Amino acid sequence: MDIRYLIVGAPFIVAFFYTLFWLKKWGAFNSSFDDNQKKLIPTNDSLQENLIIENIFLTKN
């Protein structure tokens, strides 16, 4: 293997593992299925707010 490939590719490899390290530290890989389901269920309040925002942007001038 040519040393030039290692010199050019090493920063990208280091950045990749550094990103994985911080994602793991911040808990990006520690989610459970139940927590995700609870976060994805919209409440009635947020639905009404979304409808109000849609009405603002869909009104004709």
C-alpha positions in Angstrom: 0.0 0.0 0.0 1.3 3.4 -0.9 2.0 5.7 2.0 0.1 8.6 0.2 -3.2 6.8 0.6 -2.6 6.5 4.4 -1.6 10.2 4.7 -4.7 11.4 2.8 -7.2 8.9 4.3 -6.0 9.0 7.9 -7.8 12.3 8.9 -11.1 10.9 7.5 -10.8 7.7 9.4 -9.9 9.6 12.6 -12.9 12.0 12.1 -15.2 9.0 11.5 -14.3 7.3 14.8 -14.3 10.7 16.6 -17.9 11.2 15.4 -18.9 7.8 16.6 -17.3 8.4 20.0 -19.3 11.6 20.5 -22.5 10.1 19.2 -22.1 7.2 21.7 -21.3 9.7 24.5 -24.4 11.8 23.8 -26.6 8.6 23.8 -27.5 8.4 20.1 -27.3 4.6 20.3 -29.1 4.1 23.6 -32.7 4.5 22.5 -35.3 1.8 23.1 -38.3 1.1 20.9 -40.9 2.3 23.5 -39.2 5.6 23.9 -39.2 6.2 20.2 -42.8 5.3 19.9 -43.8 7.8 22.6 -41.9 10.6 21.0 -43.5 10.0 17.6 -47.1 10.1 18.8 -48.4 13.7 18.3 -50.6 15.3 21.0 -53.8 17.1 20.2 -52.1 20.4 21.0 -49.3 20.0 18.5 -51.8 18.9 15.8 -53.8 22.1 16.3 -50.7 24.2 16.3 -49.6 22.5 13.0 -53.0 23.2 11.4 -52.8 26.9 12.4 -49.3 27.2 10.9 -50.5 25.5 7.7 -53.5 27.9 7.5 -51.1 30.8 7.8 -49.0 29.7 4.9 -51.8 28.5 2.7 -53.9 31.6 2.8 -54.2 33.5 -0.4 -53.3 37.2 -0.6 
